[in-house]
């Protein structure tokens, strides 16, 4: 390891470039790392990487090839001159800025201090790699876009005594949203899921919370949600559509009584005529945690002022997350290790593309040679 603010000389890394082909393909090449770090950057020796659907979706949409991995865990090698929270040798996980150089599908990655966090000694790198991006997506949605009080704020459990509807609750985004909502005292939660229902039910406080299986059909589902809200006298004005595909948001909007419905695919416009007229659709772009703004052309944005505060929010969230992990009140998502290390990335992304990873995050173990820094 090197001392703080120093960079190892002549350091190179194997880096995986993902190509938007059919099927998804990758190439692995050796590239040099920079000779210095920016003041707030952290150089991490990567031991585990987790994939997200956007890792292939964004590339196909843009027709661009790059190292699209952004969820990683490993050991700090060096830090920028103004980094105060990390030192070489620290075990960490991090959310790498989307589209930027030195991404996670590599032996070494560079991340900002404010989206990097310590992980407990007892937590594996593999589990830790499943946490950063999706957890921040869920947190921005609940505590910035939906207006719930964050769990580290005073009186959160008192202020959050109001219902939340989560559609596609069995996805990693759905389950992380439920975990955070429970820690913030949001109640009751109406979770709509399917094949991984047992895992979701274990996160809920049944029967106060409710799990509803969507596989009976959309019309039956709508009727069941209506019955639940009527019987419990609930006003549903907070909703998350963690699927955000095949016009799911239209149906979910019709389950709400007004308020906001959060969606997560930037490729859709969400202007369908059948969307409930008194429901506002708001898109969560997790990149605001780094950039403080939405990108041009993105749909259903909040105010620019609202988005500007997301960088500071992300900083506070990951500090809180460290403590939550240390206390054992927050954890990663179920995962499956894809064999082959970086050579397995193409297999994992093609499985994501074809919906073959339900209920689990796909993780890769990154190998290192003897004598590496």
Secondary structure by P-SEA (a helix, b strand, c coil): cccccccccccccbbbbbbccccccbbbbbbbccccccccbbbbbccbbbbcccccaaaaaacccccccccbbbbbcccccccccccccccccccccccccccccccbbbbccccbbbbcccccaaaaaaccaaaaaaaaaacccccccccccccccccccbbbbbcccccaaaaaaaaaaaaacccccccccccaaaaaaaacccccbbbbbccccaaaaaaaaaaaaaaaccccccccccccccaaaaaaaaaccccbbbbcccccccccccccccbbbbbbcccccccccccccccccccaaaaaaaaaaaaaaaaaaaaaaaaccccccbbbbbcccccaaaaaaaaaaacccccbbbbbbbbbccccc
